[in-house]
Amino acid sequence: MAKRQPLGVWLYGLRIAELTTSGPGDVTLAYSPEALEAWPGNTPLLSCSLPLGARRQRAGVYFKGMLPEGQHLQALAAQAKVSTVDIFGLLARYGRDVAGAAVIATADPGDRPGRVELYDADSLADEVANLEDHPLGVHDDSELSIAGLQNKLLLIADGDRWGRPVGGRPSTHILKVEDRRFPGLVTMEAACLRLARAVGLTTVEVTLETIAGLPCIIVSRFDRRIQADGTVVRIHQEDACQALGRDPEANRGKGKYEAAGGPALSEIAGVLDRWAAEPVVELERLAAAVTFNVVIGNADAHGKNLSLRHTAPGVVSLAPLYDTVPTVMWPRLPDRAAMRINAKAALSAVTLDDIAAEAARWPLPEGRAREIAADTTKNLLDALDSQDVPERLGEIIRDRAQSLLNP
């Protein structure tokens, strides 16, 4: 294989690292002299799993986390004319708009700001209808990627219209098409996101639309901020698998689940305890998020669906909730919690005592954890009265909340 040109990694306008490769699957990261001079050693600048230092580091697992999975990865690789295991080649083609604030390119991305191509109703419908064959709505001039298996389209909000990101222009929203196997899923996910906003666990805004005859959910990206002048600012983040150096494709694609070697709640808490500006506040938010997922019946809160936001170099916080599907509503989906709570695997068996005992290991005082869990449950019940929640979902949440509060 011919030697490939190194890739640069830019963060907030500074070239912080260089990527090289020795072959398919390999990505090696070397932090730049500018980054080493700007911040202390061991700062979790790009990732908590890739602390700042002078030594070269293997970074394939972290960067693989920026790419889609399954057939979507196959389609992107085919369009880029590289192998699905060629992480470096995929980053070279699609790395200019990825999750978080990192921009990956061969040359300074500031020289190529990208542009927006606006959709009309017909072109947007065509794009959505063709997502099976063109994952993420990728065209020859697209330079974007995002993780996941679900059919998605990355969008830019432009007034009351949607646009297509071209040439690495940062997207602002994610459109997801309903999985035909689980009718009503996007409606339920949207309702739970609104409940999460009502109880202060997310900032994500959500809308529902039917496009090309398909139910779709459109959510704002928590790793993007639109300024008053319309400029889009990237905000750095990483999911729990990336932060802990776990390969979600391990164990036959189940590596994002704790039972298959994925992140555990105690490990995520450990990262927050070490790097948060106010660790207790973040651990309390984590306890509230765990409670929320228990009450709505979300057994799929795995290491790719829980993220950390880098609020400043070396400082992390729990990211807003963003994938809140009440899996309990589809009996064919497993009841096994993606991350065990007080060693319990069955989500339906988790009690308020379990949440408090789990949090006590992080460490969060057990009495305080119990108070947070109870308050979150009560706030969620109150939110049901002010939100437009489908009747069946409301019944499930009320029943599960009452079971927690009155075992």
C-alpha positions, -999 to +999 in steps of 0.1 A: +000+000+000+013+034-009+020+057+020-009+079+027-009+116+034-014+123+071-047+138+083-049+168+106-074+171+135-086+206+142-104+216+174-119+251+177-096+263+149-063+248+163-046+219+146-043+197+177-031+164+162-020+144+132-033+110+121-014+084+103-020+048+094+000+016+088-029-003+072-067-010+073-081-006+108-051+013+121-052+050+131-023+064+150-026+098+167+002+122+176-007+154+193+008+186+178+034+208+194+008+236+196-015+214+217+013+201+239+023+237+246-013+250+252-025+224+278-010+203+306-001+166+299-029+141+304-056+166+296-086+148+280-085+172+250-099+151+222-111+121+243-109+109+279-094+077+263-067+097+245-051+120+271-028+147+258+008+135+257+039+134+235+037+096+228+019+084+197-014+066+205-035+040+188-068+057+182-088+034+158-115+026+184-121+063+191-124+073+155-144+043+145-170+057+169-175+086+145-187+063+117-220+046+110-226+009+114-239-021+094-252-015+059-248+023+062-210+018+068-209-005+038-226+021+016-203+049+026-173+028+022-184+018-013-189+054-023-155+063-009-140+032-027-124+019+005-129-011+027-153-009+057-124-015+080-104+014+065-111+039+092-084+062+080-098+062+045-133+068+057-122+097+079-103+113+049-135+112+029-162+120+056-143+136+085-151+172+081-185+171+099-186+145+126-200+142+161-184+168+184-161+196+175-132+178+158-127+185+121-106+159+102-090+170+069-058+170+050-057+209+049-069+237+071-107+234+071-109+271+076-100+275+040-131+256+029-161+266+050-186+246+029-221+257+020-258+249+023-279+235-005-316+242+004-342+215-001-377+221-014-405+197-004-399+174-034-362+172-031-364+166+007-390+138+001-367+122-025-337+123-001-357+107+027-372+081+003-337+071-009-320+068+025-318+030+022-296+033-008-279+066+001-273+066+039-270+100+056-280+116+023-244+115+012-236+129-022-203+133-040-198+167-023-208+155+012-181+153+039-200+141+069-206+111+091-225+101+122-227+069+142-256+045+144-277+019+125-309+038+120-317+056+087-307+092+093-303+124+073-281+153+085-297+187+080-290+224+084-318+247+096-322+278+075-351+298+087-382+277+080-364+255+055-340+226+056-307+224+038-281+199+029-246+203+043-221+205+015-183+204+017-181+199+054-205+227+065-216+217+101-251+202+103-275+214+130-302+187+130-306+150+126-336+134+109-344+098+117-369+077+098-391+053+118-381+017+119-409-002+102-405-031+127-416-008+156-446+013+145-450+045+166-414+046+177-406+081+166-438+094+182-429+078+215-393+089+213-404+125+206-428+124+236-400+111+259-376+138+247-402+165+255-405+149+290-367+149+294-367+187+285-395+193+310-375+177+339-342+194+328-324+164+314-320+176+278-319+207+257-327+188+225-356+202+205-378+178+186-404+179+158-423+152+140-430+152+103-442+128+077-419+129+047-423+107+016-450+089+035-426+080+062-429+091+099-398+110+108-384+126+139-361+157+136-339+166+166-315+195+172-279+185+177-267+192+213-232+194+199-241+224+177-251+260+187-266+284+162-256+320+170-277+351+164-260+358+131-267+322+119-231+310+124-230+274+136-206+266+164-194+231+170-193+218+207-170+189+215-185+157+228-179+120+228-200+090+236-193+067+266-177+040+244-153+065+230-145+080+264-137+046+278-120+032+248-145+005+241-152-009+207-189-011+201-183-036+173-166-061+196-184-093+206-203-095+173-215-060+174-227-060+210-197-042+225-217-011+234-237-031+260-222-037+295-229-075+294-207-077+263-179-056+277-194-021+271-194+008+296-208+004+331-225+033+350-197+032+376-171+038+349-190+067+334-194+081+369-156+077+374-149+098+343-172+125+356-158+123+391-123+129+377-129+155+350-161+174+358-159+210+370-185+201+397-183+163+401-212+161+426-235+180+403-227+157+373-231+125+394-265+138+405-275+144+369-263+109+361-285+095+389-315+115+375-308+102+339-307+066+352-340+072+370-356+087+339-346+057+317-360+033+343-393+052+345-399+055+308-388+019+303-357+025+281-335-006+282-314+006+253-294+033+272-260+018+261-226+033+257-234+049+223-266+065+236-250+082+266-224+110+260-201+134+277-198+170+266-164+187+268-173+221+281-137+233+280-103+215+274-099+191+303-135+196+316-164+172+309-200+171+319-229+147+312-244+155+278-281+161+274-302+130+268-308+124+231-320+088+225-349+082+248-369+053+234-394+036+257-384+001+246-408-015+271-436-006+246-425-033+222-426-067+240-403-082+214-375-060+226-355-073+256-360-061+292-323-064+299-309-030+309-280-019+286-261-010+318-268-029+350-282-010+379-270-023+413-260-055+395-296-060+382-299-068+345-338-068+343-349-032+339-384-041+352-368-053+385-350-021+393-362-003+425-356+031+440-332+012+465-313-002+435-308+033+420-296+047+453-273+017+460-258+020+424-251+057+428-235+051+462-207+033+445-198+063+422-196+077+449-228+097+456-242+096+491-270+070+491-295+093+509-289+121+483-292+096+454-325+083+468-338+119+471-327+127+435-344+095+421-376+102+440-377+139+429-370+129+393-398+104+394-422+129+409-412+156+384-418+132+356-453+125+368-460+162+370-446+167+335-472+142+322-499+167+330-483+195+310-470+175+280-489+159+251-480+123+257-497+093+239-522+077+262-505+043+264-471+058+271-486+079+298-501+049+314-468+030+314-449+059+328-474+064+356-474+027+365-437+025+366-433+057+385-458+046+412-440+012+414-408+030+422-423+054+447-446+029+464-430-006+461 
